[in-house]
């Protein structure tokens, strides 16, 4: 892998692009920022882009012996596919909240396990965990306001994942340059 970007593989770029676009559609649907667009409108992208594409990217990453990326994409692919197929409105608020809470825990695990040199990816997973937690609590409490705030977190997480994919493809930076610890300190000591 010659790319200086942590998400440099084509499989990682595909997966982060799919995750980013799905989170954006899902998040924007919950925010209500676009008139007439709801989370239900994200069902098709969630099922096919987020579900199937992410799951396949996860399998490809696992085949390439990239356990973290493979686990992340396969888990998120399962989330989005299950949500897309089961989003028919026939589940209770508590069942929906439990589903979102369980996947918030998955996102939290991925945040904790993210490579230390991939802060952008870890941040995207962390924002996803917060979004899913807020959406879960919103479902339990039947609070549209919490759902809207969770939607904003999901949209920002989607932008972070989308940027990570775009940066990998375009060889853009994903980290800020580091400064020396103090006055007179050089890189060589």
Beta strands, then each sheet from edge to edge (+ up, - down):
end
